Amino acid sequence: MITGFAFAIYYKTPDYQKFLKYDWQKPDYNPEEDKFMQRFDQNGNFVNLPPPEPEPEIDMVTEIPQIRYVYQFIPEKKEEKSE
């Protein structure tokens, strides 16, 4: 028992530190830069995002190049057998 107590003191492990799983647990966390926290107002109420701005219309004919494939069928000539 005395040997076990001596080994326990000699081989003492460092104190356990909890693994920081989330960003908000880190000491350098800034809630003003967090995208999720920006969705709340000063009273803690959820705020919807503003509607997205409409994208300008694109003329598909002039913007996308047209590729055209032309296939030419050439039939095989049958050789006539001469008797």
C-alpha positions in Angstrom: 0.0 0.0 0.0 2.9 2.4 0.8 4.5 1.6 -2.6 1.3 2.3 -4.4 0.9 5.6 -2.7 4.5 6.5 -3.5 4.0 5.6 -7.2 0.8 7.6 -7.3 2.6 10.7 -6.1 5.6 10.1 -8.3 3.7 9.3 -11.5 1.0 12.0 -11.0 -0.7 12.9 -14.2 -1.3 16.6 -15.1 -4.7 18.0 -14.3 -7.4 17.1 -16.8 -8.4 20.0 -19.1 -11.7 19.8 -20.8 -11.6 19.7 -24.6 -13.1 22.8 -26.1 -15.6 21.5 -28.5 -17.4 24.6 -29.7 -16.1 28.0 -30.8 -18.1 29.9 -28.2 -16.2 28.0 -25.4 -12.8 29.4 -26.6 -11.4 32.4 -24.7 -10.9 34.5 -27.8 -14.5 34.1 -29.0 -16.1 37.3 -30.2 -19.9 37.0 -30.6 -20.1 40.1 -32.8 -18.2 38.2 -35.6 -20.3 35.0 -35.3 -22.8 34.6 -38.1 -25.3 32.8 -35.9 -25.2 35.5 -33.2 -25.7 38.2 -35.7 -29.2 36.8 -36.3 -30.3 38.1 -32.9 -31.1 41.7 -31.8 -30.1 43.4 -28.6 -33.1 41.8 -26.7 -32.2 38.3 -27.8 -35.0 38.1 -30.4 -34.4 36.2 -33.6 -34.2 38.5 -36.7 -34.8 37.2 -40.2 -32.4 38.0 -42.9 -33.4 40.6 -45.5 -34.7 39.2 -48.7 -31.9 38.6 -51.3 -31.5 41.1 -54.0 -32.7 39.9 -57.4 -30.0 38.8 -59.8 -29.8 40.6 -63.1 -31.2 38.7 -66.0 -28.7 37.1 -68.3 -29.4 36.7 -72.0 -28.7 33.1 -72.5 -28.2 33.3 -76.2 -25.3 35.8 -76.1 -23.7 34.6 -72.8 -23.4 30.9 -73.6 -21.5 29.9 -76.7 -23.4 27.6 -79.0 -21.7 24.4 -80.2 -23.0 22.7 -83.2 -22.0 19.2 -84.2 -22.5 18.1 -87.8 -22.4 14.4 -88.7 -22.1 13.3 -92.2 -23.2 9.8 -93.0 -21.2 8.1 -95.8 -22.7 4.7 -96.7 -20.4 1.9 -97.5 -20.3 0.9 -101.1 -21.2 -2.8 -101.6 -18.9 -4.6 -103.9 -20.8 -6.4 -106.6 -19.7 -9.9 -107.1 -19.0 -10.8 -110.7 -19.7 -14.3 -111.8 
